[in-house]
Amino acid sequence: MSLLLAPHSRCRALAERYRNAKLRECLRLIRGLNFEDNVSPANFRTSWEEVKCYIQNRVSGKPQYVRSVAKTYEFFISLVSDNTPLATACAVEGRVLAKIAARSSTPVRRAPLVSAAQMALVITRASSPYDIRLALISLLAYVRMARIDEIILLHRSDVSIDPSSVTIVTRAAKNRQAAPPMVHTIQSSSSPLDPRPLLIAWLALRDSWCDLSPESSLFGRWKAPSHTPSFDVPPVYDNVRSAISKAFDVDVTAHSFRRSSAAVAASQGTSDRDMMAWGGWASAEGMRPYVADAVRRSGSLSSILMPPL
């Protein structure tokens, strides 16, 4: 049995009650740490290296989660003495989780939304290659209703331009790891948020710097243009997010453009089916709370014209 965890419903209830992203991740990860029924708290302590290895394998590239789970683990064993029977340890589990939640009750940060004025300002100011790339990443995240990290992973072959449209193929998404690529065609329009002009400008710059294959990164390295072979390495998300935050004067997250776009589309009466297809949600139940929260906070965003879905 799992020593640390209460039944799934109780874990989920605790996580929802405190609405803490790191706590939810802790509970999900520790849920996979199964110990034999005869394990003693003393042995439980000595198995920490194995536990840490498991956690690091599960959250590769996310050291903040390793630290959070480590604190959760250490807090639990500090409340269980060496002579505590396993049954007693399991009995206090609910109280332990509640205390952990109380210690980790930092509110979940909501993705700040981006206004029409901010979008237009960043696009019109884009003149240097660096600024054009920055504006294009932001604009594609918005019109594709995607996360920033999904956009920066695009390859050159994932975008194509026709006289009246732009087609984007999204291959990677946080909640669609095993799903087939998503293909979206955005019709050209008179909207200032039509991505076609900015995309044409960026591709002309990108393709002139060096001879890259179609499978190379669409945006290349985040630094200055380079002719080295490493130019096709995708930019690092944290650097992109930081630069976009400065450009928009808003501390954006990966979801800021996705939420802003979803709020506008919903306010214009877009159907659940179209929203799910465009944003990649697997179910209406998962999409509606996300969109409803964005709509409540949208304010002046309704003045942004969405390209046709």
C-alpha angles and dihedrals in degrees: 000000000000109000098198104043138076119212114301094255092055092048091050092047091052092048093049092045093057096029093209117154096206092047091052090051091048092052092047094050098042088048087073094055102097120184131189118263092245096055114127125215088246091058088041089063094049092053093066094105090056090047092049091050090052092050094048091051091051097046102035109175094016106095091163089067091049089054092047094049090046091055090047092050095046092047091052096051091045088066095049117074124211093258097047111122116235092244090056091048090054091047093058092046096099092052091048092053090049091053091047089052091049090052091048100043097128106143117252110259112241117219108255113238124235121230130223091248092053093049093049093046095052092047096048092046093053106113109129120068089250093053093044091053091047093049092046094052089051094045095047090049088053101045092041092046087230140139118262092242091056091055097049089055093060118122125221088251091056093073129058131176126215126181090265107022151029122228120204125190113201112198102170128054133157095236098033105056096142098030123107119260118283116234120201128178117202115200118225114250143165090261116121085230095063101126095205099089094046092045092051090051093049095047091051089054096042097047092048095057099065143338103271125174120245088252092061122106115283092222102029123196118352093232130075119312112285137186094209121114090249091067091098093062109118115249119260113260096224091054092048093047092049093050093047090049090056092047093050095035087230127108093239126192131205089272101047097098093037091054094044092051092046091051092053094045091050093048088054091056100256110172123248089244094055092044091052092048093048099043097036098239114162095212140017089234091062094043102047100065090045093051095039091056091050092049092052090055098037100100109161094006091099088078090070113097113225117216110244113283 
